[in-house]
């Protein structure tokens, strides 16, 4: 399957990164109790996902955005973290706003999730939060998954927003379209798991942000041999 042109598809993600950029510049840490709790829970999910993935030694964070999860990804001293983004502005932001002791542990480069500038089987794990959850079209998701399958030699950590929970019910009844204000696309569990299988991955496991309530689920996928 050939990858679609990323220009229009990535436009919304560039806007999303710009909003993230502004937020990070304003606040070094999440502000408010709920924001801090949500960030803490997200970090817990990332640690659990890395454990399910076998604590990979070479991780690609793509797209990395403002590098929000770098402190967790780099916690293990023997882990090498690569980070890429289609926005050079975001990469420049990371270089300036992360502590030098953290930034020197991350190797950054400019790349798109649709066409990753690495050869086959280059990394142990591709880490993709929250970009993939904003990809609304099935063919675009499959194109990204196909590129992930090419570049990883083992696992992928990815997040989606699922239907069948309380938050999804609220959003559906408020009649909010999935692309309004950059909101993530909601997909069904059966549909997205079939797409993972079609792209050549098996599911190692998953973790929910708040089971039964929140839409976000983090999947750990393993490349079929």
C-alpha positions, -999 to +999 in steps of 0.1 A: +000+000+000+014+034-010+014+061+017-010+090+011+003+125+007+009+138+042+003+174+035-034+178+042-035+149+067-007+164+088-020+200+088-043+194+118-015+177+137+008+207+130-019+229+145-022+205+174+016+206+180+015+244+179-011+244+207+010+220+227+040+242+221+023+272+235+010+253+265+044+239+273+060+274+270+035+288+294+037+259+320+067+237+327+043+214+347+006+208+343-014+233+362-043+224+384-051+193+403-070+175+376-043+183+350-016+170+373-035+138+380-042+132+343-005+137+335+005+113+364-019+087+351-006+091+315+030+085+328+018+054+346+003+041+314+036+047+295+056+029+321+032-001+320+033-001+282+071-001+282+071-030+306+046-049+284+069-042+254+098-058+273+116-026+283+130-019+248+165-005+245+160+016+214+128+036+212+116+060+185+092+087+197+072+097+166+059+123+163+075+136+195+058+170+197+071+189+227+088+158+241+062+154+268+071+118+276+108+120+273+114+121+311+097+087+313+112+072+281+147+082+293+144+069+329+163+037+321+199+046+318+206+020+291+177+031+268+185+051+237+157+075+227+153+087+191+127+114+186+113+128+153+086+152+143+074+167+110+075+202+126+109+217+128+095+243+151+087+216+176+122+201+174+137+236+179+113+240+209+126+208+225+162+218+221+155+250+240+130+241+267+141+207+279+169+204+306+203+199+289+208+166+309+176+152+294+180+166+259+215+152+254+200+117+260+176+121+231+186+121+194+162+142+173+156+143+136+130+156+112+106+130+098+070+122+091+051+093+105+040+084+069+076+082+056+101+076+084+137+084+075+151+051+089+158+017+073+139-015+080+140-030+114+159+000+128+144+003+164+131-020+191+099+000+197+080+029+181+062+051+206+033+070+192+012+090+216-012+108+210-008+114+172-024+082+160-056+088+179-062+119+157-060+100+124-097+096+114-093+078+080-088+041+079-065+042+049-043+068+067-041+046+098-031+016+077-004+036+059+011+047+092+009+012+107+025-002+076+054+023+080+057+014+117+058-023+107+087-016+083+108+003+108+103-015+141+119-049+146+097-058+176+070-036+191+048-005+188+031+015+216+001+034+203-029+051+217-065+053+204-098+067+216-124+039+218-162+039+217-182+020+243-174+040+274-190+068+294-170+097+278-177+084+243-214+083+251-213+119+264-195+131+233-219+113+210-250+127+227-235+162+225-232+157+187-196+168+186-179+157+153-146+139+157-127+167+139-141+196+159-114+216+177-088+189+170-106+163+190-094+127+185-113+103+163-133+076+181-131+041+167-146+008+177-125-018+194-133-045+168-124-021+140-091-009+153-079-043+164-087-057+129-066-029+114-037-038+137-039-074+124-042-063+088-010-043+092+008-073+105+007-068+143-005-089+171-017-074+204+006-079+233-018-061+257-035-028+265-041-004+293-070+020+297-067+055+311-098+050+333-115+017+325-152+021+316-150+059+317-123+074+296-119+068+259-082+066+257-065+031+255-028+024+250-020-007+230+012-026+228+016-043+195+042-069+184+053-073+148+044-107+133+074-128+125 
